[in-house]
Amino acid sequence: MDKATIFEVRGMTCGGCAKRIRTAIETDLGEDTTVTVDHKSGRVTVTSPRDVASDAVRSAVERTGYEFAGTAA
């Protein structure tokens, strides 16, 4: 069963920002991972059949130039 984890990212202002982050996370975590990014709320939802390490998401987000703010409450 797939598990969704929501993360907060700061600094996104448009759909282009969201696309860069989504592409980076999908590239790092693999084909079986689905990433949905909402730049307005600053939320990134990562859905995967395995546990998602926040360090992997942090690395992808920071590589694209945005601020990783951790797991959403």
Backbone as JSON Lines, residues from 0, in Angstrom:
{"i":0,"aa":"M","n":[0.84,-1.18,0.0],"ca":[0.0,0.0,0.0],"c":[0.89,1.25,0.0]}
{"i":1,"aa":"D","n":[0.56,2.21,-0.84],"ca":[1.34,3.44,-0.93],"c":[1.09,4.33,0.28]}
{"i":2,"aa":"K","n":[2.15,5.0,0.68],"ca":[2.09,5.89,1.84],"c":[2.42,7.3,1.38]}
{"i":3,"aa":"A","n":[1.62,8.28,1.82],"ca":[1.86,9.68,1.46],"c":[2.5,10.41,2.64]}
{"i":4,"aa":"T","n":[3.52,11.18,2.33],"ca":[4.19,12.01,3.33],"c":[4.19,13.43,2.8]}
{"i":5,"aa":"I","n":[3.84,14.39,3.66],"ca":[3.75,15.78,3.25],"c":[4.91,16.56,3.88]}
{"i":6,"aa":"F","n":[5.58,17.34,3.04],"ca":[6.7,18.16,3.47],"c":[6.39,19.62,3.17]}
{"i":7,"aa":"E","n":[7.05,20.51,3.9],"ca":[6.91,21.94,3.66],"c":[8.18,22.46,3.0]}
{"i":8,"aa":"V","n":[7.98,23.31,1.99],"ca":[9.09,23.91,1.26],"c":[8.81,25.4,1.15]}
{"i":9,"aa":"R","n":[9.82,26.2,1.45],"ca":[9.67,27.66,1.38],"c":[10.4,28.21,0.16]}
{"i":10,"aa":"G","n":[9.84,29.28,-0.38],"ca":[10.5,29.98,-1.48],"c":[9.88,29.75,-2.85]}
{"i":11,"aa":"M","n":[8.88,28.89,-2.94],"ca":[8.23,28.66,-4.23],"c":[7.28,29.81,-4.54]}
{"i":12,"aa":"T","n":[7.32,30.31,-5.77],"ca":[6.45,31.41,-6.15],"c":[5.57,31.14,-7.37]}
{"i":13,"aa":"C","n":[5.87,30.04,-8.07],"ca":[5.11,29.79,-9.31],"c":[5.11,28.3,-9.66]}
{"i":14,"aa":"G","n":[4.4,27.99,-10.73],"ca":[4.34,26.62,-11.21],"c":[5.69,26.09,-11.68]}
{"i":15,"aa":"G","n":[6.54,26.99,-12.17],"ca":[7.88,26.58,-12.59],"c":[8.71,26.09,-11.42]}
{"i":16,"aa":"C","n":[8.57,26.77,-10.28],"ca":[9.25,26.35,-9.06],"c":[8.79,24.94,-8.69]}
{"i":17,"aa":"A","n":[7.49,24.75,-8.71],"ca":[6.91,23.46,-8.35],"c":[7.42,22.36,-9.28]}
{"i":18,"aa":"K","n":[7.51,22.65,-10.57],"ca":[7.97,21.65,-11.54],"c":[9.42,21.26,-11.28]}
{"i":19,"aa":"R","n":[10.27,22.24,-10.98],"ca":[11.68,21.93,-10.7],"c":[11.81,21.02,-9.49]}
{"i":20,"aa":"I","n":[11.06,21.32,-8.45],"ca":[11.12,20.51,-7.24],"c":[10.58,19.11,-7.51]}
{"i":21,"aa":"R","n":[9.44,19.03,-8.18],"ca":[8.84,17.72,-8.48],"c":[9.8,16.85,-9.28]}
{"i":22,"aa":"T","n":[10.4,17.42,-10.3],"ca":[11.34,16.66,-11.14],"c":[12.54,16.18,-10.34]}
{"i":23,"aa":"A","n":[13.09,17.03,-9.49],"ca":[14.26,16.65,-8.69],"c":[13.94,15.5,-7.74]}
{"i":24,"aa":"I","n":[12.8,15.58,-7.08],"ca":[12.43,14.52,-6.12],"c":[12.14,13.22,-6.85]}
{"i":25,"aa":"E","n":[11.39,13.28,-7.94],"ca":[11.08,12.07,-8.7],"c":[12.35,11.42,-9.23]}
{"i":26,"aa":"T","n":[13.29,12.22,-9.67],"ca":[14.56,11.69,-10.19],"c":[15.32,10.95,-9.09]}
{"i":27,"aa":"D","n":[15.36,11.54,-7.9],"ca":[16.11,10.95,-6.79],"c":[15.43,9.72,-6.2]}
{"i":28,"aa":"L","n":[14.1,9.73,-6.12],"ca":[13.4,8.65,-5.42],"c":[12.91,7.52,-6.32]}
{"i":29,"aa":"G","n":[12.9,7.72,-7.63],"ca":[12.57,6.63,-8.54],"c":[11.17,6.65,-9.12]}
{"i":30,"aa":"E","n":[10.97,5.72,-10.04],"ca":[9.74,5.65,-10.84],"c":[8.47,5.38,-10.04]}
{"i":31,"aa":"D","n":[8.59,4.63,-8.95],"ca":[7.38,4.25,-8.21],"c":[6.94,5.32,-7.22]}
{"i":32,"aa":"T","n":[7.54,6.5,-7.31],"ca":[7.2,7.61,-6.43],"c":[6.4,8.65,-7.2]}
{"i":33,"aa":"T","n":[5.33,9.14,-6.57],"ca":[4.52,10.2,-7.15],"c":[4.69,11.44,-6.29]}
{"i":34,"aa":"V","n":[4.95,12.57,-6.94],"ca":[5.18,13.82,-6.22],"c":[4.18,14.86,-6.7]}
{"i":35,"aa":"T","n":[3.49,15.48,-5.75],"ca":[2.56,16.57,-6.04],"c":[3.05,17.79,-5.28]}
{"i":36,"aa":"V","n":[3.21,18.9,-5.99],"ca":[3.72,20.12,-5.38],"c":[2.69,21.24,-5.54]}
{"i":37,"aa":"D","n":[2.37,21.9,-4.43],"ca":[1.47,23.05,-4.44],"c":[2.28,24.27,-4.01]}
{"i":38,"aa":"H","n":[2.67,25.1,-4.98],"ca":[3.52,26.24,-4.65],"c":[2.81,27.28,-3.79]}
{"i":39,"aa":"K","n":[1.48,27.35,-3.88],"ca":[0.73,28.34,-3.1],"c":[0.76,28.01,-1.61]}
{"i":40,"aa":"S","n":[0.62,26.74,-1.28],"ca":[0.62,26.34,0.14],"c":[2.01,25.99,0.64]}
{"i":41,"aa":"G","n":[2.94,25.78,-0.3],"ca":[4.3,25.39,0.09],"c":[4.39,23.94,0.51]}
{"i":42,"aa":"R","n":[3.46,23.12,0.03],"ca":[3.42,21.71,0.42],"c":[3.82,20.8,-0.72]}
{"i":43,"aa":"V","n":[4.59,19.79,-0.36],"ca":[5.03,18.77,-1.31],"c":[4.56,17.42,-0.76]}
{"i":44,"aa":"T","n":[3.74,16.71,-1.53],"ca":[3.26,15.4,-1.12],"c":[4.0,14.33,-1.92]}
{"i":45,"aa":"V","n":[4.65,13.43,-1.2],"ca":[5.41,12.35,-1.82],"c":[4.7,11.05,-1.48]}
{"i":46,"aa":"T","n":[4.26,10.32,-2.51],"ca":[3.56,9.06,-2.33],"c":[4.43,7.94,-2.89]}
{"i":47,"aa":"S","n":[4.66,6.93,-2.05],"ca":[5.56,5.84,-2.44],"c":[5.17,4.57,-1.7]}
{"i":48,"aa":"P","n":[5.46,3.39,-2.29],"ca":[5.16,2.13,-1.61],"c":[6.13,1.87,-0.45]}
{"i":49,"aa":"R","n":[7.22,2.61,-0.39],"ca":[8.18,2.43,0.7],"c":[8.28,3.73,1.52]}
{"i":50,"aa":"D","n":[8.89,3.65,2.68],"ca":[9.08,4.85,3.49],"c":[9.97,5.83,2.75]}
{"i":51,"aa":"V","n":[9.64,7.1,2.84],"ca":[10.4,8.15,2.19],"c":[11.27,8.84,3.23]}
{"i":52,"aa":"A","n":[12.57,8.82,3.0],"ca":[13.5,9.46,3.93],"c":[13.46,10.97,3.7]}
{"i":53,"aa":"S","n":[13.22,11.71,4.76],"ca":[13.16,13.17,4.62],"c":[14.49,13.74,4.15]}
{"i":54,"aa":"D","n":[15.6,13.06,4.47],"ca":[16.92,13.53,4.01],"c":[17.01,13.51,2.49]}
{"i":55,"aa":"A","n":[16.39,12.51,1.85],"ca":[16.41,12.42,0.39],"c":[15.6,13.56,-0.21]}
{"i":56,"aa":"V","n":[14.47,13.87,0.39],"ca":[13.64,14.97,-0.1],"c":[14.36,16.3,0.14]}
{"i":57,"aa":"R","n":[14.94,16.45,1.33],"ca":[15.69,17.67,1.65],"c":[16.79,17.92,0.62]}
{"i":58,"aa":"S","n":[17.53,16.88,0.29],"ca":[18.63,17.0,-0.66],"c":[18.13,17.49,-2.02]}
{"i":59,"aa":"A","n":[17.04,16.92,-2.51],"ca":[16.5,17.31,-3.81],"c":[15.99,18.75,-3.78]}
{"i":60,"aa":"V","n":[15.29,19.12,-2.71],"ca":[14.73,20.47,-2.59],"c":[15.85,21.51,-2.53]}
{"i":61,"aa":"E","n":[16.84,21.27,-1.68],"ca":[17.92,22.23,-1.51],"c":[18.79,22.34,-2.76]}
{"i":62,"aa":"R","n":[18.93,21.24,-3.5],"ca":[19.68,21.25,-4.74],"c":[19.03,22.19,-5.78]}
{"i":63,"aa":"T","n":[17.72,22.31,-5.72],"ca":[17.0,23.18,-6.65],"c":[16.95,24.63,-6.17]}
{"i":64,"aa":"G","n":[17.47,24.9,-4.97],"ca":[17.56,26.27,-4.49],"c":[16.45,26.73,-3.57]}
{"i":65,"aa":"Y","n":[15.67,25.8,-3.05],"ca":[14.57,26.16,-2.16],"c":[14.87,25.69,-0.75]}
{"i":66,"aa":"E","n":[14.1,26.2,0.21],"ca":[14.33,25.87,1.61],"c":[13.4,24.74,2.06]}
{"i":67,"aa":"F","n":[14.0,23.66,2.53],"ca":[13.25,22.52,3.06],"c":[12.91,22.83,4.5]}
{"i":68,"aa":"A","n":[11.61,22.78,4.85],"ca":[11.17,23.15,6.19],"c":[10.68,21.95,7.01]}
{"i":69,"aa":"G","n":[10.9,20.74,6.52],"ca":[10.55,19.55,7.28],"c":[9.2,18.95,6.92]}
{"i":70,"aa":"T","n":[8.8,18.0,7.73],"ca":[7.52,17.32,7.54],"c":[6.39,18.23,8.02]}
{"i":71,"aa":"A","n":[5.33,18.3,7.24],"ca":[4.18,19.14,7.6],"c":[3.45,18.53,8.79]}
{"i":72,"aa":"A","n":[2.92,19.4,9.63],"ca":[2.18,18.96,10.82],"c":[0.8,18.48,10.45]}
